[in-house]
């Protein structure tokens, strides 16, 4: 579905931004997997729920912000 956004190329630009933020997170010592982008349509509620649960579990596995509370 990349490139099939009804806002023309909005999801392609969003993907670039997410990749940029992932890079920044890695540079600052945070895991870049803390932010992810998944392309789904409004009709894919089941896949959304699954992806959300999967991402939540991954972030919990990464752990809290190592830069916090210093």
N, C-alpha and C positions, 0 to 999 in steps of 0.2 A: 503493500500500500504506500510506500514512500513515493512521493510525487503525485499522489492522487488526492491531495487535499483540495477542498473546494475553495480554499483561499490561495489558489494557484500553487506557489512553491513554498508555502508557509511551513509545512512539516520538514521540508529539506533544509530550510534556514534554521529551524528549531533544532534539527539534528546537529548541525554545525555548532550551534551555541552550546548544546549539551556536551559535545565532544570537547569544546574549549574549556568548559567548566570542569569536566573530568580531568583535563590536563592541569588546570590550576590547583585542583584538590590534591593531585599527586605531587605537585611541586611544593605544596605547603605541608606535606607529611600526612595528609588525610587520604583515605582510600578513594580513588575515583569512582568506585562502584557505588558510592553513596548517592549518586544521581544517575538515573537511567531514563531512557526514552523508549517507549513501546508504542508502535503504531497499531491502533485498533479502530474499528468503526463503532458507531453507536449501537449497532445490533449485536455486538460481541460481548455481552454482559458476563457470560460465563468465563470467557478468556480474560476479561478484565479482573474478575475476582481472583482467578488463579494467579495472574501476573502480579497482582497486588500482594497476595499472600506470599508468593515466592520472593518478591523484592523485600518485603518486611522481614522475612526470615534471614535473608542474606545480610541486610543491614544490622539486624540484631547480632548476627554472627561476627560482623566486623567489630562491633562494640561501640562504646561511647567515643565522643570526640576526644582524641588524645591531647588536644591543645587546651581543653577546657579546665577550669578550676586550678589555675596555676598561680 
